[in-house]
């Protein structure tokens, strides 16, 4: 499917793993890697972040170009500034 949407002209893929959504256990690296390796357009990892290391992990273990999170910030479990500092280190 990812190759098909790229061929149809998609500029990026926001990849949401519904099984990881809200779990706060990290992104689905196998899925993120499979899709990001299959296409040339940017892939955005979504669903699963629960701590700052989940961001560095998904970047080091896959080829995604971006990662997003919402719940952990809305629930104030992790501050955005903590993630930014972690990524800068």
C-alpha positions as CSV (number, residue, x, y, z in Angstrom):
1,X,0.0,0.0,0.0
2,X,2.8,2.4,0.9
3,X,4.4,2.0,-2.6
4,X,1.0,2.5,-4.2
5,X,0.3,5.8,-2.5
6,X,3.8,7.0,-3.3
7,X,3.2,6.2,-6.9
8,X,-0.1,8.0,-6.8
9,X,1.7,11.1,-5.7
10,X,1.6,11.2,-1.9
11,X,4.3,13.6,-0.5
12,X,4.7,11.8,2.8
13,X,3.1,9.1,4.9
14,X,2.0,9.5,8.5
15,X,2.1,6.0,9.7
16,X,-0.1,5.2,12.7
17,X,0.1,1.8,14.3
18,X,-3.3,1.5,16.0
19,X,-2.1,-1.5,18.1
20,X,0.5,0.8,19.8
21,X,-1.8,3.8,20.1
22,X,-2.1,4.9,23.7
23,X,0.2,2.1,25.0
24,X,3.2,4.4,25.7
25,X,5.5,1.5,25.0
26,X,7.3,3.0,22.0
27,X,6.6,3.0,18.3
28,X,6.2,-0.2,16.3
29,X,9.8,-0.3,14.9
30,X,9.2,-3.3,12.6
31,X,6.3,-1.5,10.9
32,X,8.0,1.8,10.7
33,X,11.2,0.2,9.3
34,X,9.3,-1.8,6.7
35,X,7.4,1.2,5.3
36,X,10.3,3.7,5.5
37,X,12.6,1.2,3.7
38,X,10.0,0.6,1.0
39,X,9.4,4.2,-0.1
40,X,11.4,7.3,-0.9
41,X,9.0,9.8,0.5
42,X,9.2,10.9,4.2
43,X,7.5,8.7,6.8
44,X,6.2,10.1,10.0
45,X,6.1,7.7,13.0
46,X,2.9,7.9,15.0
47,X,1.4,6.1,18.0
48,X,3.2,4.6,21.0
49,X,5.4,7.3,22.4
50,X,5.4,7.4,26.1
51,X,8.9,8.7,27.1
52,X,11.7,10.8,25.5
53,X,13.8,7.8,24.6
54,X,11.1,6.5,22.3
55,X,11.9,9.3,19.9
56,X,15.7,8.6,19.7
57,X,14.9,4.9,19.5
58,X,12.6,5.2,16.5
59,X,15.2,7.4,14.7
60,X,18.1,5.1,15.4
61,X,16.3,1.8,14.6
62,X,14.3,2.9,11.5
63,X,14.5,5.3,8.6
64,X,11.6,7.5,9.5
65,X,12.1,11.2,9.0
66,X,9.8,12.4,11.8
67,X,8.0,11.2,14.8
68,X,4.9,12.6,16.5
69,X,3.2,12.3,19.9
70,X,0.2,13.8,21.5
71,X,-1.2,11.9,24.4
72,X,1.9,12.0,26.5
73,X,2.1,15.8,26.2
74,X,-1.7,16.3,26.7
75,X,-1.6,14.2,29.9
76,X,1.6,16.1,30.9
77,X,3.4,12.8,31.4
78,X,6.4,14.2,29.6
79,X,7.2,17.9,28.9
80,X,8.0,18.9,25.3
81,X,11.2,20.6,26.6
82,X,12.4,17.2,28.0
83,X,12.1,15.6,24.6
84,X,13.8,18.4,22.9
85,X,16.7,18.3,25.4
86,X,17.0,14.5,25.0
87,X,17.1,14.8,21.2
88,X,19.7,17.5,21.3
89,X,22.0,15.5,23.6
